[in-house]
Amino acid sequence: MSSGTRMLLHACCGPCSLEPTRIFAQEDVKFSIHYTNSNIFPPEEYEHRLSTLREHVCDPQNIELIEGDYDPSAWEREVAIHGTDREARCRACYRLRFEETAREAKKQGFDTISTTLTISPYQLTDIILEELEAAAARHGLNADARDFRDRYQEATRISREKGMYRQNYCGCRFSIAEARAQREAAKMQRDKEKHTRHVALLCMAAEGVRTQK
């Protein structure tokens, strides 16, 4: 990236922004953060993520934070129509948010856009990068389309050390139910494995008793 670049970085939350902002600052990239996430439900969750981003990322590093419009009705019109089709729904959601970031970047004289979304292994990374590049192209901007997934564990560690609020779902009302189902499935798998180990130990103990006899 050239030294004259001004980048507008779409951010979804504080924990996901820790490593991307560190990396861009280390590279001397001039950037501001754009928080535009009409997908987040409910409004209290939106505000909680915004305040965490401001308190733990923007204020300590003196990063300009530009808040986009919070318009859940627009999200419902353009994204929710895809319902439980996760790939179609997420693509539409990425497109909506990156379009808003690209418009803001063009308006304020930035020449590049990027996003923190790719740090999460739970997101659809290839689609994120496709939609980011498409939004940039529509507005005559550059896209810094990076895959930050290799920094996820480090971001998780740092955010826990800082005591940051860490959400347990992507953001939209659909993802609440999807995340709950995933947690329940994971718990069932752990319980099954625990039961299997317990049965194996009982069998080993019984075999030991028989051997002693």
C-alpha positions as CSV (number, residue, x, y, z in Angstrom):
1,M,0.0,0.0,0.0
2,S,1.4,3.4,-1.0
3,S,2.3,6.0,1.7
4,G,-0.3,8.4,0.4
5,T,-3.2,6.0,0.9
6,R,-6.1,7.0,3.1
7,M,-8.2,4.1,4.1
8,L,-11.7,3.7,5.6
9,L,-11.8,0.5,7.7
10,H,-15.2,-1.1,8.2
11,A,-15.3,-2.5,11.7
12,C,-17.9,-4.9,13.2
13,C,-16.8,-4.7,16.8
14,G,-14.0,-4.1,19.2
15,P,-12.4,-7.5,19.6
16,C,-12.3,-8.1,15.8
17,S,-10.6,-4.7,15.4
18,L,-7.7,-5.2,17.7
19,E,-5.3,-7.0,15.3
20,P,-6.3,-5.3,12.0
21,T,-5.8,-1.8,13.5
22,R,-2.5,-2.9,15.0
23,I,-1.2,-4.2,11.7
24,F,-2.4,-1.1,9.7
25,A,-0.8,1.2,12.3
26,Q,2.4,-0.8,12.1
27,E,2.4,-0.3,8.4
28,D,1.9,3.5,8.8
29,V,-1.4,3.3,7.0
30,K,-3.5,6.4,7.5
31,F,-7.0,5.1,8.3
32,S,-10.2,5.8,10.1
33,I,-12.8,3.3,11.3
34,H,-16.3,3.2,9.9
35,Y,-18.9,1.5,12.2
36,T,-21.8,0.8,10.0
37,N,-23.7,-2.3,11.1
38,S,-27.5,-2.1,10.8
39,N,-27.5,-5.9,11.0
40,I,-26.9,-5.9,14.7
41,F,-29.9,-6.8,16.9
42,P,-31.2,-5.6,19.3
43,P,-30.3,-1.8,19.4
44,E,-28.8,-2.3,22.9
45,E,-26.3,-4.8,21.4
46,Y,-25.4,-2.3,18.7
47,E,-24.6,0.3,21.3
48,H,-22.7,-2.1,23.4
49,R,-20.4,-3.1,20.6
50,L,-19.9,0.5,19.5
51,S,-18.9,1.6,23.0
52,T,-16.5,-1.3,23.3
53,L,-14.9,-0.4,20.0
54,R,-14.6,3.2,21.1
55,E,-13.2,2.5,24.6
56,H,-10.7,-0.2,23.8
57,V,-9.6,0.5,20.2
58,C,-10.3,4.0,18.9
59,D,-9.7,6.2,22.0
60,P,-6.4,4.5,23.1
61,Q,-5.0,4.7,19.6
62,N,-6.5,8.1,18.7
63,I,-8.3,6.6,15.7
64,E,-11.1,8.6,14.2
65,L,-14.4,6.7,14.5
66,I,-17.1,7.5,12.0
67,E,-20.5,6.1,12.8
68,G,-22.8,5.2,10.0
69,D,-26.6,5.3,10.1
70,Y,-28.2,2.6,12.1
71,D,-31.1,1.5,9.9
72,P,-32.4,-1.9,10.8
73,S,-35.4,-1.4,8.5
74,A,-33.0,-1.2,5.5
75,W,-31.4,-4.4,6.6
76,E,-34.8,-6.1,6.9
77,R,-35.7,-5.0,3.4
78,E,-32.4,-5.9,1.7
79,V,-31.1,-8.8,3.8
80,A,-33.8,-10.5,5.9
81,I,-35.7,-11.5,2.8
82,H,-33.2,-14.3,2.4
83,G,-34.3,-15.8,5.7
84,T,-32.5,-18.9,6.8
85,D,-30.4,-19.2,3.5
86,R,-27.2,-18.2,5.3
87,E,-24.9,-17.8,2.3
88,A,-27.4,-15.5,0.5
89,R,-28.3,-13.6,3.6
90,C,-24.7,-13.0,4.6
91,R,-23.7,-11.9,1.1
92,A,-26.5,-9.4,1.1
93,C,-25.5,-8.2,4.5
94,Y,-21.8,-7.7,3.5
95,R,-22.9,-5.9,0.4
96,L,-25.1,-3.5,2.3
97,R,-22.4,-2.6,4.8
98,F,-19.5,-2.3,2.4
99,E,-21.7,-0.2,0.0
100,E,-22.2,2.2,2.9
101,T,-18.5,2.2,3.7
102,A,-17.6,2.8,0.1
103,R,-20.1,5.7,-0.2
104,E,-18.7,7.3,3.0
105,A,-15.1,6.8,1.8
106,K,-15.8,8.5,-1.5
107,K,-17.6,11.4,0.2
108,Q,-14.8,12.0,2.6
109,G,-11.9,11.6,0.2
110,F,-10.6,8.2,1.2
111,D,-9.1,6.1,-1.6
112,T,-9.2,2.6,-0.1
113,I,-11.6,0.5,1.9
114,S,-11.1,-2.6,4.1
115,T,-12.8,-4.5,6.8
116,T,-12.1,-6.3,10.1
117,L,-14.7,-9.0,9.3
118,T,-12.2,-11.5,7.9
119,I,-10.6,-12.1,11.3
120,S,-13.4,-14.3,12.3
121,P,-13.3,-18.0,11.3
122,Y,-17.0,-18.1,11.6
123,Q,-17.6,-15.6,8.7
124,L,-17.8,-16.4,5.0
125,T,-14.3,-15.1,4.1
126,D,-14.3,-15.6,0.4
127,I,-17.7,-13.9,0.0
128,I,-16.5,-11.0,2.3
129,L,-13.5,-10.4,0.0
130,E,-15.6,-10.6,-3.2
131,E,-18.2,-8.1,-1.9
132,L,-15.5,-5.7,-0.5
133,E,-13.7,-5.6,-3.9
134,A,-17.1,-5.2,-5.7
135,A,-18.1,-2.3,-3.5
136,A,-14.7,-0.6,-4.0
137,A,-14.9,-1.0,-7.8
138,R,-18.4,0.5,-7.9
139,H,-17.1,3.7,-6.4
140,G,-13.7,3.9,-8.0
141,L,-11.8,2.9,-4.8
142,N,-9.1,0.4,-4.0
143,A,-9.9,-2.5,-1.7
144,D,-7.4,-3.8,0.8
145,A,-8.8,-7.3,0.8
146,R,-7.0,-9.1,3.6
147,D,-7.7,-12.4,5.3
148,F,-6.9,-11.8,9.0
149,R,-8.0,-15.2,10.2
150,D,-4.5,-16.1,11.3
151,R,-4.7,-13.4,13.9
152,Y,-8.0,-14.6,15.5
153,Q,-6.4,-16.5,18.4
154,E,-4.2,-13.5,19.3
155,A,-7.1,-11.1,19.1
156,T,-9.1,-13.5,21.4
157,R,-6.3,-13.6,23.9
158,I,-5.8,-9.8,24.0
159,S,-9.5,-9.1,24.2
160,R,-9.9,-11.4,27.2
161,E,-6.9,-9.9,28.9
162,K,-8.4,-6.5,28.5
163,G,-11.8,-7.6,29.8
164,M,-13.5,-6.5,26.6
165,Y,-17.1,-7.4,25.9
166,R,-17.1,-10.4,23.6
167,Q,-20.4,-11.2,21.8
168,N,-21.4,-14.8,21.2
169,Y,-23.2,-14.3,17.9
170,C,-22.5,-12.5,14.7
171,G,-25.0,-9.8,15.1
172,C,-28.3,-10.3,13.3
173,R,-31.5,-11.9,14.7
174,F,-30.9,-15.0,12.6
175,S,-27.4,-15.5,13.9
176,I,-28.7,-15.5,17.5
177,A,-30.6,-18.7,16.9
178,E,-27.8,-20.2,14.7
179,A,-25.2,-19.6,17.4
180,R,-27.4,-21.0,20.1
181,A,-27.9,-24.2,18.0
182,Q,-24.2,-24.5,17.4
183,R,-23.5,-24.1,21.2
184,E,-26.1,-26.7,22.0
185,A,-24.7,-29.1,19.4
186,A,-21.2,-28.6,20.8
187,K,-22.4,-29.2,24.3
188,M,-24.1,-32.4,23.2
189,Q,-20.9,-33.6,21.6
190,R,-18.9,-32.9,24.7
191,D,-21.4,-34.7,26.9
192,K,-21.3,-37.7,24.5
193,E,-17.6,-37.8,24.7
194,K,-17.6,-37.5,28.4
195,H,-20.1,-40.3,28.7
196,T,-18.0,-42.5,26.4
197,R,-14.9,-41.9,28.5
198,H,-16.9,-42.6,31.7
199,V,-18.1,-45.9,30.2
200,A,-14.6,-46.8,29.1
201,L,-13.3,-46.2,32.6
202,L,-16.0,-48.4,34.2
203,C,-15.2,-51.2,31.7
204,M,-11.5,-50.9,32.6
205,A,-12.3,-51.0,36.3
206,A,-14.6,-54.1,35.8
207,E,-11.9,-55.8,33.8
208,G,-9.4,-55.1,36.5
209,V,-11.7,-56.7,39.1
210,R,-12.2,-59.8,37.0
211,T,-8.4,-60.1,36.5
212,Q,-7.8,-59.9,40.3
213,K,-10.3,-62.8,40.8
